[in-house]
Amino acid sequence: MALIARIVPGGHLTVVPRERPVPVPTGHDLVVRVDAMGVNPVDLKRAAAEPAGVVPGFDATGEVIGRGPHAGAFDLGDRVFYAGTLDRDGAAQPHHLVDERLCARAPRGWSAVDTAGLPLTMITAWEALHDQLRWGSSTRATLLMVGGAGGVGTAVIQLARATLPHVRVIATAARPESSAWARRFGAHDIVDHASALAPQVRRIAPGGVDAVISTASRGRIDDLAACLAPFGHVVGVDRGPIDVTPLKPLSGTWHWVFMFTKAVPEWAGPGTPHAEILARVAALAATGALRSPTRQVYPRLSAETLAAALTRVGAGHGIGKTVIRVS
């Protein structure tokens, strides 16, 4: 049985069950018995955009119980984790069909609910830090993470600390619990984005930061430009439209990150394929270099719990990741 989420006229969220048979894999497909799934703002955006509704759930982890004729990367019984694609159903169902070329083996020693909090945000963080900024282990820089306590912020802070030892991370947070969360996951410094941002940042980085990664850019470009060093970079994870003209006097560069650009099983373009990113994330997680960003866990999947989780995520100002146990 799959759960269909839909935003009806007036903005009301509905979640209804639909009977679905166990999917039959073809090509490189895996059938995964889902153990846990993450909930993200993109689930609500898709539910609002599709009149018939969607099966949510892009973060997922579970056990391989079936394989297509060309699938050979994993054995039956292997535990995998992954973020799905926009053109397929999500993981809000007991059995999920996913192309093996988007998957990696789940981190050793991690629970399902901890693992399910990783894929989408860690892929986004990797693409921002390593594919867009092109920073490596020898990079010396200062980074401002706007929205440091959210799922993406938590991932960026951790991944920067784990893979970029010479990068100083300044995170924004507006509440004591948000500040504590960002600090717990490795932020060197905390500033309050509800107050004048640039003076706080300039006290830490007088010449301005080398890069900004932002999950809340709309209406803040002047503030972000005031924090940025000349020839600096801003990576936007949120949606437009955004006028980046304030970056011009700095000769600054704006980058977009949209995780689903590379959610293509046979991706051969620039950047790191999702499966490779997740394999590296799993290796870091297994050594203890990463912690799970999972904060809110719903103990079982139902129409009621999925609606509650989506509503929670849609309210914004969240800390960490929201996960639902499925199996």
C-alpha beads as a LAMMPS data file, in Angstrom:
LAMMPS data file: protein, C-alpha beads

327 atoms
326 bonds

1 atom types
1 bond types

-500.0 500.0 xlo xhi
-500.0 500.0 ylo yhi
-500.0 500.0 zlo zhi

Masses

1 110.0

Atoms # bond

1 1 1 0.000 0.000 0.000
2 1 1 1.370 3.410 -0.993
3 1 1 0.419 6.772 0.509
4 1 1 -0.574 9.584 -1.850
5 1 1 -0.066 13.185 -0.692
6 1 1 -1.992 15.969 -2.396
7 1 1 -2.541 19.678 -1.811
8 1 1 -6.183 20.404 -2.572
9 1 1 -7.564 23.837 -3.513
10 1 1 -7.315 26.118 -0.517
11 1 1 -3.937 24.700 0.448
12 1 1 -5.195 21.772 2.543
13 1 1 -2.975 18.680 2.662
14 1 1 -4.575 15.275 2.249
15 1 1 -2.908 11.874 2.505
16 1 1 -4.749 8.760 1.343
17 1 1 -3.676 5.103 0.994
18 1 1 -3.712 3.294 -2.342
19 1 1 -3.270 -0.429 -2.850
20 1 1 -0.145 -1.193 -4.865
21 1 1 1.305 -4.592 -5.752
22 1 1 4.945 -5.348 -4.979
23 1 1 6.745 -3.727 -7.938
24 1 1 8.431 -5.843 -10.602
25 1 1 12.008 -4.735 -11.296
26 1 1 13.336 -4.245 -14.809
27 1 1 16.733 -3.181 -16.114
28 1 1 18.954 -1.935 -13.280
29 1 1 16.083 -1.689 -10.795
30 1 1 16.162 -2.862 -7.211
31 1 1 13.115 -3.674 -5.125
32 1 1 13.858 -2.304 -1.661
33 1 1 11.867 -3.205 1.421
34 1 1 11.838 0.239 2.978
35 1 1 12.889 0.432 6.610
36 1 1 12.748 4.215 7.018
37 1 1 12.199 7.319 4.913
38 1 1 12.956 10.999 5.296
39 1 1 10.506 13.842 4.718
40 1 1 11.608 17.020 2.940
41 1 1 10.107 20.335 1.755
42 1 1 10.333 19.077 -1.842
43 1 1 7.645 16.499 -1.000
44 1 1 5.168 19.296 -0.352
45 1 1 6.227 21.186 -3.467
46 1 1 5.584 18.100 -5.576
47 1 1 2.257 17.436 -3.874
48 1 1 1.180 20.984 -4.693
49 1 1 2.354 20.727 -8.309
50 1 1 0.694 17.400 -9.178
51 1 1 -3.134 17.520 -9.220
52 1 1 -3.385 13.756 -8.721
53 1 1 -0.915 13.817 -5.826
54 1 1 2.397 12.019 -5.356
55 1 1 3.959 9.286 -3.260
56 1 1 6.444 11.299 -1.128
57 1 1 9.790 10.261 0.245
58 1 1 13.157 10.873 -1.399
59 1 1 15.395 9.807 1.483
60 1 1 15.166 6.068 2.018
61 1 1 17.004 3.068 3.353
62 1 1 16.124 -0.602 3.363
63 1 1 16.904 -4.153 2.276
64 1 1 17.262 -5.323 -1.315
65 1 1 14.651 -8.050 -1.912
66 1 1 14.528 -8.053 -5.713
67 1 1 16.698 -7.160 -8.701
68 1 1 16.168 -6.458 -12.367
69 1 1 17.960 -8.526 -15.019
70 1 1 20.784 -5.980 -15.385
71 1 1 21.208 -5.173 -11.690
72 1 1 24.435 -6.587 -10.298
73 1 1 25.899 -4.001 -7.932
74 1 1 24.076 -5.353 -4.865
75 1 1 23.059 -8.769 -3.568
76 1 1 19.717 -9.751 -2.129
77 1 1 19.798 -8.896 1.560
78 1 1 22.141 -5.919 1.151
79 1 1 21.103 -2.765 2.940
80 1 1 21.173 0.345 0.764
81 1 1 20.361 4.034 1.072
82 1 1 19.527 6.553 -1.603
83 1 1 17.627 9.630 -2.750
84 1 1 15.163 9.003 -5.554
85 1 1 14.182 10.862 -8.716
86 1 1 11.388 13.258 -9.585
87 1 1 9.951 10.967 -12.241
88 1 1 9.250 8.030 -9.903
89 1 1 7.202 7.407 -6.792
90 1 1 8.812 8.082 -3.454
91 1 1 9.415 5.711 -0.560
92 1 1 6.142 6.137 1.369
93 1 1 5.313 2.483 0.722
94 1 1 6.594 -0.866 1.993
95 1 1 8.361 -1.797 -1.269
96 1 1 10.127 0.766 -3.422
97 1 1 11.563 0.555 -6.933
98 1 1 14.870 2.389 -7.390
99 1 1 17.687 2.207 -9.930
100 1 1 20.752 0.636 -8.350
101 1 1 22.971 3.297 -9.938
102 1 1 21.563 5.837 -7.472
103 1 1 22.260 3.667 -4.405
104 1 1 25.098 2.923 -2.023
105 1 1 25.490 0.460 0.821
106 1 1 24.093 1.865 4.053
107 1 1 26.634 2.988 6.672
108 1 1 27.852 0.155 8.850
109 1 1 26.561 0.258 12.409
110 1 1 23.877 2.861 11.744
111 1 1 20.191 2.373 12.476
112 1 1 17.616 2.768 9.722
113 1 1 16.148 5.987 11.143
114 1 1 19.593 7.543 11.457
115 1 1 20.543 6.503 7.925
116 1 1 17.317 7.805 6.380
117 1 1 18.226 11.333 7.450
118 1 1 21.311 11.408 5.238
119 1 1 20.830 11.036 1.463
120 1 1 19.160 14.153 0.067
121 1 1 20.874 16.665 2.321
122 1 1 24.314 15.051 2.116
123 1 1 24.138 14.941 -1.682
124 1 1 23.152 18.619 -1.664
125 1 1 25.990 19.485 0.710
126 1 1 28.538 17.563 -1.358
127 1 1 27.444 19.259 -4.559
128 1 1 27.643 22.691 -2.928
129 1 1 31.067 22.236 -1.332
130 1 1 32.876 20.007 -3.799
131 1 1 31.114 20.274 -7.160
132 1 1 30.168 23.970 -7.180
133 1 1 32.761 25.607 -4.928
134 1 1 35.318 22.947 -5.947
135 1 1 36.915 23.021 -2.541
136 1 1 39.333 20.260 -1.539
137 1 1 41.275 19.115 1.489
138 1 1 43.922 21.840 1.066
139 1 1 41.420 24.717 0.710
140 1 1 41.807 27.502 3.264
141 1 1 38.634 29.542 3.431
142 1 1 35.790 30.850 5.543
143 1 1 32.245 29.656 4.877
144 1 1 28.955 31.201 5.994
145 1 1 26.132 28.640 6.218
146 1 1 22.764 30.431 6.255
147 1 1 20.260 28.154 7.981
148 1 1 22.760 26.173 9.995
149 1 1 20.307 24.052 11.997
150 1 1 18.200 22.720 9.124
151 1 1 18.782 19.482 7.278
152 1 1 21.007 20.975 4.584
153 1 1 22.804 23.219 7.070
154 1 1 23.554 20.292 9.354
155 1 1 24.910 18.325 6.389
156 1 1 27.070 21.190 5.106
157 1 1 28.591 21.870 8.511
158 1 1 29.454 18.228 9.078
159 1 1 30.757 17.556 5.593
160 1 1 32.908 20.672 5.691
161 1 1 34.405 19.644 9.026
162 1 1 34.976 16.070 7.814
163 1 1 36.472 16.805 4.391
164 1 1 37.760 20.404 4.517
165 1 1 40.007 20.657 7.584
166 1 1 41.156 24.226 6.861
167 1 1 37.714 25.749 6.328
168 1 1 36.180 27.802 9.131
169 1 1 32.403 27.393 9.292
170 1 1 30.172 30.223 10.493
171 1 1 26.535 29.138 10.840
172 1 1 23.434 31.261 11.241
173 1 1 20.764 30.402 13.797
174 1 1 18.100 32.558 15.414
175 1 1 17.025 30.509 18.439
176 1 1 18.967 29.019 21.361
177 1 1 18.045 25.449 20.377
178 1 1 19.062 26.105 16.756
179 1 1 22.370 27.576 17.870
180 1 1 23.056 24.598 20.114
181 1 1 22.243 22.177 17.286
182 1 1 24.559 23.886 14.781
183 1 1 27.331 24.048 17.371
184 1 1 26.839 20.375 18.217
185 1 1 27.386 19.410 14.603
186 1 1 30.598 21.340 14.288
187 1 1 30.044 25.026 13.487
188 1 1 33.029 27.057 14.662
189 1 1 30.965 30.210 15.122
190 1 1 27.257 31.097 15.369
191 1 1 25.624 34.340 14.213
192 1 1 21.991 35.387 14.437
193 1 1 20.292 35.814 11.057
194 1 1 17.360 37.563 12.735
195 1 1 19.660 40.500 13.522
196 1 1 21.992 42.559 11.334
197 1 1 24.092 39.813 9.784
198 1 1 27.076 41.587 8.223
199 1 1 28.449 43.231 11.416
200 1 1 28.384 39.860 13.199
201 1 1 30.122 38.089 10.325
202 1 1 32.695 40.861 9.831
203 1 1 33.729 40.613 13.477
204 1 1 34.723 37.010 12.770
205 1 1 35.952 37.467 9.186
206 1 1 36.941 41.147 8.788
207 1 1 37.668 40.769 5.091
208 1 1 34.424 38.946 4.430
209 1 1 33.746 35.254 3.923
210 1 1 34.988 33.381 0.869
211 1 1 31.670 31.666 0.265
212 1 1 28.078 31.522 1.437
213 1 1 25.781 28.524 1.207
214 1 1 22.211 29.652 1.741
215 1 1 18.899 27.884 2.225
216 1 1 17.081 31.202 2.716
217 1 1 18.338 33.731 0.159
218 1 1 15.192 35.529 -0.934
219 1 1 15.193 39.068 0.452
220 1 1 18.692 38.592 1.879
221 1 1 20.991 39.170 -1.098
222 1 1 22.074 42.615 0.135
223 1 1 22.938 41.104 3.523
224 1 1 24.807 38.197 1.941
225 1 1 26.758 40.542 -0.331
226 1 1 27.718 42.614 2.708
227 1 1 29.202 39.467 4.285
228 1 1 31.101 38.360 1.186
229 1 1 34.710 39.008 0.245
230 1 1 35.495 40.297 -3.262
231 1 1 35.380 37.517 -5.860
232 1 1 33.480 35.374 -3.387
233 1 1 30.843 32.767 -4.146
234 1 1 27.247 32.222 -3.072
235 1 1 25.578 28.826 -3.472
236 1 1 21.789 29.000 -3.412
237 1 1 19.909 25.902 -2.309
238 1 1 16.502 27.566 -2.105
239 1 1 14.166 28.699 -4.863
240 1 1 14.122 31.865 -6.967
241 1 1 13.341 34.348 -8.217
242 1 1 16.375 36.039 -6.707
243 1 1 18.037 39.239 -7.939
244 1 1 21.787 38.755 -7.534
245 1 1 22.744 42.246 -8.762
246 1 1 24.222 43.176 -5.327
247 1 1 27.013 40.644 -6.021
248 1 1 28.238 42.560 -9.085
249 1 1 30.392 45.184 -7.286
250 1 1 32.237 42.280 -5.668
251 1 1 32.627 40.365 -8.945
252 1 1 30.869 37.669 -6.963
253 1 1 29.587 34.418 -8.420
254 1 1 26.158 32.886 -7.849
255 1 1 25.707 29.095 -8.081
256 1 1 22.547 27.021 -7.925
257 1 1 22.370 23.548 -6.410
258 1 1 19.403 21.395 -7.332
259 1 1 20.031 17.830 -6.275
260 1 1 17.707 16.331 -8.883
261 1 1 19.779 17.678 -11.793
262 1 1 22.076 14.697 -11.299
263 1 1 19.408 12.248 -10.103
264 1 1 19.919 10.395 -13.363
265 1 1 21.104 6.793 -13.061
266 1 1 23.463 6.995 -16.038
267 1 1 24.791 10.472 -15.163
268 1 1 28.046 11.113 -17.039
269 1 1 28.205 14.917 -16.823
270 1 1 30.328 17.110 -14.552
271 1 1 30.328 16.623 -10.821
272 1 1 30.116 13.533 -8.670
273 1 1 27.409 10.888 -9.324
274 1 1 24.972 10.349 -6.481
275 1 1 26.021 6.768 -5.815
276 1 1 29.637 7.837 -5.428
277 1 1 28.697 10.698 -3.095
278 1 1 26.658 8.346 -0.927
279 1 1 29.451 5.755 -0.845
280 1 1 31.825 8.422 0.463
281 1 1 29.222 9.611 2.964
282 1 1 28.723 6.025 4.183
283 1 1 32.466 5.617 4.681
284 1 1 32.652 8.838 6.710
285 1 1 29.602 7.826 8.737
286 1 1 31.047 4.407 9.513
287 1 1 34.187 5.989 10.978
288 1 1 32.218 8.370 13.188
289 1 1 33.156 11.463 11.170
290 1 1 29.440 12.154 10.615
291 1 1 26.439 12.110 12.934
292 1 1 22.868 11.545 11.878
293 1 1 20.835 14.737 11.458
294 1 1 17.642 12.831 12.354
295 1 1 15.800 14.661 15.130
296 1 1 12.095 13.865 14.845
297 1 1 11.087 10.213 14.337
298 1 1 7.564 8.923 13.687
299 1 1 7.437 5.268 14.764
300 1 1 5.341 3.903 11.881
301 1 1 4.144 4.930 8.446
302 1 1 0.445 5.765 8.139
303 1 1 -1.673 8.414 6.479
304 1 1 -1.816 10.237 9.808
305 1 1 1.919 10.161 10.543
306 1 1 2.868 11.135 6.995
307 1 1 0.447 14.084 7.101
308 1 1 1.873 15.131 10.477
309 1 1 5.464 14.860 9.211
310 1 1 4.740 16.832 6.047
311 1 1 2.948 19.509 8.058
312 1 1 5.892 19.744 10.425
313 1 1 8.371 20.147 7.597
314 1 1 6.136 22.624 5.794
315 1 1 5.961 24.877 8.840
316 1 1 9.632 25.766 8.361
317 1 1 12.144 26.764 11.027
318 1 1 12.868 23.066 11.584
319 1 1 15.935 21.625 13.234
320 1 1 17.564 18.550 11.720
321 1 1 15.673 15.930 9.714
322 1 1 12.245 14.342 10.116
323 1 1 12.105 10.573 9.518
324 1 1 9.361 7.951 9.496
325 1 1 9.955 4.302 10.298
326 1 1 8.315 2.220 7.542
327 1 1 9.044 -1.476 8.121

Bonds

1 1 1 2
2 1 2 3
3 1 3 4
4 1 4 5
5 1 5 6
6 1 6 7
7 1 7 8
8 1 8 9
9 1 9 10
10 1 10 11
11 1 11 12
12 1 12 13
13 1 13 14
14 1 14 15
15 1 15 16
16 1 16 17
17 1 17 18
18 1 18 19
19 1 19 20
20 1 20 21
21 1 21 22
22 1 22 23
23 1 23 24
24 1 24 25
25 1 25 26
26 1 26 27
27 1 27 28
28 1 28 29
29 1 29 30
30 1 30 31
31 1 31 32
32 1 32 33
33 1 33 34
34 1 34 35
35 1 35 36
36 1 36 37
37 1 37 38
38 1 38 39
39 1 39 40
40 1 40 41
41 1 41 42
42 1 42 43
43 1 43 44
44 1 44 45
45 1 45 46
46 1 46 47
47 1 47 48
48 1 48 49
49 1 49 50
50 1 50 51
51 1 51 52
52 1 52 53
53 1 53 54
54 1 54 55
55 1 55 56
56 1 56 57
57 1 57 58
58 1 58 59
59 1 59 60
60 1 60 61
61 1 61 62
62 1 62 63
63 1 63 64
64 1 64 65
65 1 65 66
66 1 66 67
67 1 67 68
68 1 68 69
69 1 69 70
70 1 70 71
71 1 71 72
72 1 72 73
73 1 73 74
74 1 74 75
75 1 75 76
76 1 76 77
77 1 77 78
78 1 78 79
79 1 79 80
80 1 80 81
81 1 81 82
82 1 82 83
83 1 83 84
84 1 84 85
85 1 85 86
86 1 86 87
87 1 87 88
88 1 88 89
89 1 89 90
90 1 90 91
91 1 91 92
92 1 92 93
93 1 93 94
94 1 94 95
95 1 95 96
96 1 96 97
97 1 97 98
98 1 98 99
99 1 99 100
100 1 100 101
101 1 101 102
102 1 102 103
103 1 103 104
104 1 104 105
105 1 105 106
106 1 106 107
107 1 107 108
108 1 108 109
109 1 109 110
110 1 110 111
111 1 111 112
112 1 112 113
113 1 113 114
114 1 114 115
115 1 115 116
116 1 116 117
117 1 117 118
118 1 118 119
119 1 119 120
120 1 120 121
121 1 121 122
122 1 122 123
123 1 123 124
124 1 124 125
125 1 125 126
126 1 126 127
127 1 127 128
128 1 128 129
129 1 129 130
130 1 130 131
131 1 131 132
132 1 132 133
133 1 133 134
134 1 134 135
135 1 135 136
136 1 136 137
137 1 137 138
138 1 138 139
139 1 139 140
140 1 140 141
141 1 141 142
142 1 142 143
143 1 143 144
144 1 144 145
145 1 145 146
146 1 146 147
147 1 147 148
148 1 148 149
149 1 149 150
150 1 150 151
151 1 151 152
152 1 152 153
153 1 153 154
154 1 154 155
155 1 155 156
156 1 156 157
157 1 157 158
158 1 158 159
159 1 159 160
160 1 160 161
161 1 161 162
162 1 162 163
163 1 163 164
164 1 164 165
165 1 165 166
166 1 166 167
167 1 167 168
168 1 168 169
169 1 169 170
170 1 170 171
171 1 171 172
172 1 172 173
173 1 173 174
174 1 174 175
175 1 175 176
176 1 176 177
177 1 177 178
178 1 178 179
179 1 179 180
180 1 180 181
181 1 181 182
182 1 182 183
183 1 183 184
184 1 184 185
185 1 185 186
186 1 186 187
187 1 187 188
188 1 188 189
189 1 189 190
190 1 190 191
191 1 191 192
192 1 192 193
193 1 193 194
194 1 194 195
195 1 195 196
196 1 196 197
197 1 197 198
198 1 198 199
199 1 199 200
200 1 200 201
201 1 201 202
202 1 202 203
203 1 203 204
204 1 204 205
205 1 205 206
206 1 206 207
207 1 207 208
208 1 208 209
209 1 209 210
210 1 210 211
211 1 211 212
212 1 212 213
213 1 213 214
214 1 214 215
215 1 215 216
216 1 216 217
217 1 217 218
218 1 218 219
219 1 219 220
220 1 220 221
221 1 221 222
222 1 222 223
223 1 223 224
224 1 224 225
225 1 225 226
226 1 226 227
227 1 227 228
228 1 228 229
229 1 229 230
230 1 230 231
231 1 231 232
232 1 232 233
233 1 233 234
234 1 234 235
235 1 235 236
236 1 236 237
237 1 237 238
238 1 238 239
239 1 239 240
240 1 240 241
241 1 241 242
242 1 242 243
243 1 243 244
244 1 244 245
245 1 245 246
246 1 246 247
247 1 247 248
248 1 248 249
249 1 249 250
250 1 250 251
251 1 251 252
252 1 252 253
253 1 253 254
254 1 254 255
255 1 255 256
256 1 256 257
257 1 257 258
258 1 258 259
259 1 259 260
260 1 260 261
261 1 261 262
262 1 262 263
263 1 263 264
264 1 264 265
265 1 265 266
266 1 266 267
267 1 267 268
268 1 268 269
269 1 269 270
270 1 270 271
271 1 271 272
272 1 272 273
273 1 273 274
274 1 274 275
275 1 275 276
276 1 276 277
277 1 277 278
278 1 278 279
279 1 279 280
280 1 280 281
281 1 281 282
282 1 282 283
283 1 283 284
284 1 284 285
285 1 285 286
286 1 286 287
287 1 287 288
288 1 288 289
289 1 289 290
290 1 290 291
291 1 291 292
292 1 292 293
293 1 293 294
294 1 294 295
295 1 295 296
296 1 296 297
297 1 297 298
298 1 298 299
299 1 299 300
300 1 300 301
301 1 301 302
302 1 302 303
303 1 303 304
304 1 304 305
305 1 305 306
306 1 306 307
307 1 307 308
308 1 308 309
309 1 309 310
310 1 310 311
311 1 311 312
312 1 312 313
313 1 313 314
314 1 314 315
315 1 315 316
316 1 316 317
317 1 317 318
318 1 318 319
319 1 319 320
320 1 320 321
321 1 321 322
322 1 322 323
323 1 323 324
324 1 324 325
325 1 325 326
326 1 326 327
